[in-house]
Amino acid sequence: MNTIEHWINGSPVKAGERTSEVTNPATGKVTGNVVLARAEDVDVAVAAAKAAFPAWRDASLARRTQILFAFRELLNARKGELAAIITAEHGKVLDDALGEVSRGQEVVEFACGIAHLIKGSYTENASTKVDIHSVRQALGPVAIISPFNFPAMVPMWFFPLAIAAGNTVILKPSEKVPTAAIWMAELWKEAGLPDGVFNVVQGDKVAVDSLLTHPDIMAVSFVGSTPIAQYVYKTATANGKRVQALGGAKNHMIVLPDADLDLAADAAINAGFGSAGERCMAISALVAVGGIADELVGKIAQRAGELRTGDGLRGSDMGPLVSAAHLEKVSGYVDAGEAAGATLVVDGRNVAPDAEGSGFFLGPTLFDNVSTDMSIYTDEIFGPVLSVLRVDSFDEALALVNGSPYGNGTAIFTSDGGAARRFENEVQVGMVGINISVPVPMAYYSFGGWKNSLFGDTHAHGTEGVNFFTRGKAVTTRWSDPSNRGINLGFPQNV
């Protein structure tokens, strides 16, 4: 049985007596055991990161950038290996896993421009013979706590910028998908990153709490559900850390009567059922405006029926859910929606997957005539369940989106530029798509939601990410000469 270990100070470390099973969700077979860290194991990792920080902070921008470029080249040449690891432990189909790696690689490429991104400014003679300049400096050891659904991309939202800016990193991946983190740690070593700059601590809540409260951790980046994001934010900030905690979502897609319904149906399938709905940017609530609902639901149902669900290595369109427990939870929502009176148009519980063994499969599921008091609408299901709500007007649709406690992503499908512009302006959501159902921004923009989808002031990657992993310092300089001698207890006046 394969044992997945920690990675501390440039080497694998097997520490901790507790373990957790790692399962291939397409077959249901246990493929390994991951070691779960104790608090003392976290201490060792943080100590390694702290010891490595001074030398890495003082490394030239040229050297840091060279290592980033080397990592990028190695990742690009071998990303198929990483995609296969993701498929084996998460279950998403191989093409989707390759897309995940590629989107993470965009942040690595953005971080290669760190010399420009953190350059300061200089003002000569701001006051008589007084000059002022500003710099941005690294924080120290930082922690990244990442979810199961994106084992590579989400950590890469954070660690390329953190490392490029001169910080050291402790990554705590989900215990459901631990191997990708170790693979990336080995790649960093091959790229020439000094030992201790990038560390991986496997674990569960014990490891998380140790990172959130550790006095030598300067910042915490987190992605996960809203309740855990709230907990991470409150705990880490109470312990003096800066925090970016990205939470859950209930993303709406509005379809207006003038929209291209074939385009909208394709987009609903892609955004609702991609990665088996296990995306924080998945569309789970489709709002049909006016009299288009019957036709649109028919088009979505026809497309859903043509999807092939199965093992991600067999060319399937959609893979399994991540675990047996999660399958039971999502299936329970389907039961609840049916009991509440929603129209079950496509029932994913009857799927016959293309896979061996007893995997955790639920096929594409489509509900119509959903109301806002049903749990399939109010809750983040995180599975391949798409709910259609019917409203009469644009204003009703917009009110639904803005009335949600979440504000991660949203989309509108229309041919009306005025309606799209109004939606863009008035919707209370952090990421908006116009005729695009999964509006994930490029790495040079920032990723993040509003309301209960984000705790903290900073989004991931982009310039906000750079600012998160650095802090500003202003330096005021005056060199001694006879004109500035003498005692003056008054507050300095600029002249």
N, C-alpha and C positions, 0 to 999 in steps of 0.2 A: 504494500500500500504506500503510495506516494505521500510524503510529509512535506508540507509547505511551511517554511520557516520565516523568521524575521531576516531583515538585512540591516546590519548595524556596522558603521565604520568600515564599509567597503567589503564586508564578508557576510555569508549566511550565518545565522545564529539560531540554534535550537534551544529556546528557553521557555519555561512554563510547563506545567504538568497537565493543564486542561487542553483539550483539543475539540475541534468541531468538524463534522463531516463535510466534505465538498462533493457535490453531486452533479452529474451531467443531467440537466433537466429534460433532455430529449429522450433519454433511456431510463431515467430513474436510478441509474447505477451510481454507487459511491465510488469516486475516483481518487480520493485522497483524504487526508486529515490535515487541517491547518492548526498550528500551535497558537494558543490564545495567551497573550501577554499578561503578566502580572504587573502590578504597579512598579515593582523594582526593575522589571525589564524596560518599561517606559523610561525610567530614570537613566538607565544605561544608554538608551538611544538619544535622549536629550543631552546627556553629558557629552556624547560623541559629537553631536551637532554643535554644542556650545564650544567645544575645544577646536572644532574645525572653522568656526566663524571668523576669528580675527584674520587668519591668513587668506580666506576666501574673500572677505570684505575688502582686503587690501590688494587683492589680485587686480591687475590692470583690466580695464574694459576690453582691451584688445584680446587678452587671454581668455576672459570669460566668453567673449563672442566666438572665438575660435572653437571652444569646447561646445558651445551651443550649435554651431554649424556642423561639427562632427557628429553630434547626437542626431541632428536633423537628417544627415546623410545616411547614417546607420538605420534610423527609423524608416526612412523612405525605401531603403533597399530590402528591409526585412519585415515590412508591416504585415505581410501575409502570415508570418508566424504569430504575431500578436493577435491578428484577427481570428485565427484558429483557436487560440487560447480563450478568447472572449466567447466564441460560439460554444466551446466545450463546457464552459462554466456558467455562462449566463443563458445561453440558448438561442439568442438572436441569430438570424440566418447570416451566412458568411458575407454576403454582399453588404448587409447592414453593418456588420462588424468592421469591414474594410472602410466603410464610410465614416464610422466613429473614429477610427484611427486617423483618417485623413483630416477630419475636422479638428482633432487635437493637434495634429501636425501644423495646422495653420497658426496656432498660438506659439509653437516653437519657432516658426518662421518670423512671427511678429517680434518675439523676444530677441531674435538675432539683431534687431535694430536698437538694442538697449542703450547704446552710446548716445543716440539722438533722443531717446525717450526720457532719460534722466538728466540731461544737461541742464545746468542752472542758468542764471542770468547775472549781469554785472552792470553796475551804474557807477561811473566815475564822477567825483566831485559832487556827490549828493548834497553835502554841506561843504563849507570851505575846507579843502584838503582832506575831505572824508569820503571814502569809497565804500560801497555796499555791494556784496554779492551773495547769491543764494546757491545752495546745493541740496541735492536729495540723497539721503544716505540709507543704507540697509538697516533693518530692524534687529536681526539676530536670528535665533532658531524660530521657525514658524511651523505650525501644524496644519495638515490637510486631512480632513475626514470625508471620505468619498462614499457614494452609494453603490448599490449592486448593479444598477441598470446601465452605467457607463464606466466600466472598470478602467478604461484608458483615457477617454476624452475628458471626463470631469477632472481627474487629477492634472491633466495637461492644461486645463483652464488656468491652473494656479502655479504649478511648480516651475514651468519655464521662466515666467516673469520673476518669481521669487528668487530663483537661482541666478538668473542674469543680473538682477539688481544687487547681488552680493549676500543674500540670506542663505541660511542652511535650512533643511527641510526634514520633517518627520511626516511621512504619509501613513495614515491608518486606513487601509481599504476595507470594504465590506468583507466579512468572513465568508460570505457566500461565493465570492469571486476573487480569491487572494493571489492567484498566480501572475496575473498581468502586472501587478506592482513589482514583483520580484524580477520579472523579465525586463521591465524598464530600468530597474536599479542596476542590473547587470549591463544594460546598454549604456547607461551613464558611465559606468566604470570603464567600459571599452572606449568610450569617447574621450576619456582622460580626466573626468571629474575627480577631484581629490576625495579621498576617503573621508566620510563623516559629513559631507555636504548634502547627500541624499540618503535618507534612511527609511526603512519600512518596518513598521510595528504591526504585526497581525493581532487581531483581537476583537473584543466585544465592548460592552459598556465599561468594563474595568479599565481598558486602555483609553477609551474616550474620556472618562472622568479624570484619569491621571493627566492627560494632555490639557484638558480644560482648566485644571487647577495648578499645573506645574509652574513654579515661579520663573523658570527660565524660558518658557514659551512666550513669545512676544505677540503673536497674532494667530488667529484660527480662521481657516476657510472651511466651510461646510456646505454640503448639498444633501438634502433628504426631505423627509416629510415635515409639514408645518409644526406639529407638536414637538418633534425633536429639534427642529431649527430654533424654536422658541427657547427650549431648554439649553441648547448650546449657547445661544446668545446671552441669556441671563447668567448662566454659570461662568462663562468665560469673561464677560465684561465685569462681573462682580469680582473677578480675580485680576483685573487690571489689564486685560488684553483687548486689542482691537479685533473686531469680528465682522466677517461677512458670512451670513447664514442664509442660504437660499432654500426656501421651503416648498410646499406643495402647490398644486394648481388644479383648476377646473376650467379648462380653456374652451371658449365659445367660438364657433364659426358661424357667422351670419351670412345667409344667402338671400339676396334681394331678388325681386321678380324679374329684373332685367339681366340677371347674371347668365353666363353660359353654363347651363345645367350639367352638361357633360364634363366640363372642366371642374365644376364644383363637386360632382360625384366622384371623379377621379381623386380630387384632393381630399375629400372626406375619407375615402378608403385609405389613402396613403398616410394621412395624419391620425386616423382613428385606430388603424390596425398594424401600422409599422411597429416592429419590435414588440408585438403582442400588446400594444398599448402601454408598455412599461417605459414611458417617456414623460418627463415633466412638461414637455411641449406638445404632448398628444392632444388632439381634439377629441373631447368626450361629450360635448354638448353642441349639437347643430341646431341653429335657430332658422327655421324656414319662414320667410316673410310673405304674406299674401297667399295667393292661390297655387303656389308651386309645389306644395309639400307632397302631394300624391305622386306627381311625376318624379320629383327628386328622390323620394324614398324608394320608388321602383327602380330607378337607375342605380342607387347605392346597393339595394338588395341583389340586383342582378350581378353586379361586380363582386360583391361579397361571396356569392355562391360559386364564383369561378376561382377564388383563391385556394391555393393548396397549402394546407397546414401540415408541418412535419419537421423532421430533423433538419437543422440548419445547414448541414453538410450535404444534403440531398437535392439541392436546388429548389427547396420549398419557398413559398412566398412569406410565410409567417411561422415562427418557431413556437416553442412552449413558453409557459410562465416559469418563473425562476425556481419555484419550489412547490412541494405538495401542499404546504400550509397556505401559500399564496393562491394556488389553484382553488382550494376550498373556500377561501375568503371571496375571491372574485365570483365563483359559481354561486355563492350565497347571495351576492348582489343581483344576479340574474333571477334567482328564485324570488327575491324581494320585489324586484321590478314587476315581475309577472303577477305576484300576489297583490301589488298595489293598483293593478289595473292598466298598466302600460301595455301597448300592443307589441308583442314579441314577433317581429317580422322575420328575423334570422336567429336561430337558436344554436349557439356555438357549443352547447353541451352535447350535441349529437355528432360532433366531428369524428371522422375516422382518419387519424393522422398517419402520414407516411414516416413511420419510425419503428424501431425495434424496442422491445421492453415496455415498461410502464412509465412513460413520460408524463409530464404535467401539462396536458394540452387542453385548451379551450379555444374553439374556433371563433371566427368573427361573429359578433353578436350585435344585432340591431334592434333597438326599441323605437317605436313611434308613439305619438300622443302622450308624451311624458309631461308631467306637471312639476312645478318647482318644489312641491312638498315631498317628492319621492326621494328615497335615499340614493337611487341611481343618478339623480341630478345633484343632490346636495353634497355627496361625498366624493372624495378623490378615490376612484376605484383602482386605478393603475393596472388596467387590463383591457382586453379587446372588446369593450362594451361602448357602443355609440348610441347616444340618446338624441332623438329628434323632438324638438319643441316647436309648436306652431303659434305664430303671432300674426297680428294684422298689419303692423306698421313698423317702420324703421325705429321710431321712438320707443316702442315696446321692446324691440330687440336690444337697443342700446341700454335701456334701463335694466334689462336682465344681466348684461355683462357688468355694468357698473354696480349693480346690487350684489354681486358675488363678493364674498370675503377674500377671494383670491384675485391676483392681478398679474399673472405670469405672462401668458401669451394669448393672442386673439387674432381673428382673421375676418375679413369681409370680402364677399364675392359680389361684384357688381360691374356694370359698364358705365356707371354714372360717376364721373369725376367729382362732382359736387358732394355726392353722398359719401364717397370715399374720403374726401378731404375733411368733411365734418366728423366722420367716424374717427379718423386719425387724431383730430384735434380734441374731441370730447371724451373719448374712451379712456377709462382709468386703469390702464394696463401698461406694463413696461415694454412689451415687444408686440408690434402690430404688423400684420400681414395684409396687403392689398392684393387680392387674387393669388395669395401664397398662403398655404395652410400651416406651414411650420416655419415661422419667421425667425429662425435662429440667425443672429447677426454674424458677420465676419469678425475675425479676431481683433481687427483694429477698431471695432466698436465694442461696447460692453454688453454682457449678457446679464439680465436680471429683471425681476418683476417688481410689482408694487404690492401694497397692502400685506396680506398674510403670506405672500410668496417671497418676501425678503425681510430679513431682520439685520439691521446695520445700514450704514449709509453708502456702501460701495458695492457696485456690481462686479461681476467677474470679467477678467481680461480687459483688453483695450486700455486706454489711458487711466481709467478708474482702477484697474488692476495694478498698473504701475504705481500709482499713488498709494494704493493700499500697502504694497510691500516696501515702501520707502517713506521716510519722513523728512520734512523740510527743515533746513537750518539757514538762518540769515546771519551773515558775518559783516560787521561794520568795522572799518579799518581807518586809523589815522596814525601816520608815522610822526615821531617826535620832532618838533622844531621849536625855536624860541617863541613863535607866535601863539602856541597853544599851552604854554606853561602858566602856572598860577592856580590859586585856589578859588573855586566858585561852587558853592553849595546849591545853587539853583538848578532846577531841572534843565537839561540841555536844550538849547534853542538852535534850530537850524538856520544858519545865515550864510 
